[in-house]
Amino acid sequence: MLTDTQGCSTCPPGEEQYDEYFSPTLKKDMVQYDYRAPDEELFSCVAPDLETARTKRDKWMLEREIQ
């Protein structure tokens, strides 16, 4: 996943980036997921798969609309 020199996500507004990796602690594959909303707020999570990460993102987006 692309980051700037300070380790912050460079994900463009309205887009997602993700990396799959193996967690030796959990002993399974995981996904590091970033999504930057059009207003440039960043959502980031770790999930067991891309589908779960997108579900978390969708819930986050819905909660933002309610507030």
C-alpha atoms as one frame of an Amber mdcrd trajectory, in Angstrom:
protein
   0.000   0.000   0.000   1.354   3.425  -0.834   2.232   5.764   2.025   3.931
   9.110   2.332   7.263   9.613   4.116   5.466   9.719   7.497   3.634   6.439
   6.892   0.232   8.002   6.132  -1.968   6.511   3.418  -1.808   8.188   0.021
  -5.196   6.781  -0.984  -6.930   9.329  -3.288 -10.406  10.654  -2.343 -13.197
   8.250  -3.309 -10.832   5.299  -3.775  -9.628   2.262  -1.851  -6.262   0.599
  -1.379  -5.521  -2.714   0.273  -2.703  -5.150   0.879  -2.987  -8.806   1.732
  -0.452 -10.241   4.159   0.132 -13.232   6.382  -0.089 -12.554  10.119   2.349
 -14.821  11.951   0.647 -13.957  15.244  -2.821 -14.971  14.033  -1.402 -17.601
  11.670  -3.706 -16.581   8.827  -4.021 -14.230   5.863  -5.304 -10.719   6.592
  -6.100  -7.549   4.646  -4.969  -4.022   5.548  -7.631  -1.769   3.979  -7.823
   2.008   3.434 -10.653   4.024   1.921 -10.574   7.795   1.618 -14.019   9.405
   1.452 -14.650  12.182  -1.086 -14.365  14.686   1.810 -10.863  13.217   2.378
 -11.587  11.508   5.734  -9.686   8.225   5.920 -11.177   4.893   6.963  -8.651
   2.171   7.739  -9.064  -1.341   9.112  -7.599  -4.820   9.252  -9.895  -7.707
   8.332  -9.628 -11.397   7.465 -10.662 -10.718   3.842 -11.537  -7.918   1.421
 -15.287  -8.552   1.639 -15.239  -8.077   5.420 -13.159  -4.906   5.091 -15.643
  -3.455   2.589 -18.541  -4.362   4.890 -16.811  -2.458   7.718 -16.289   0.494
   5.360 -19.960   0.487   4.342 -21.022   0.509   8.002 -18.643   3.411   8.673
 -20.053   5.349   5.721 -23.630   4.753   6.905 -22.774   5.914  10.437 -21.244
   9.105   9.023 -24.474   9.867   7.117 -26.617   9.472  10.252 -24.573  11.939
  12.321
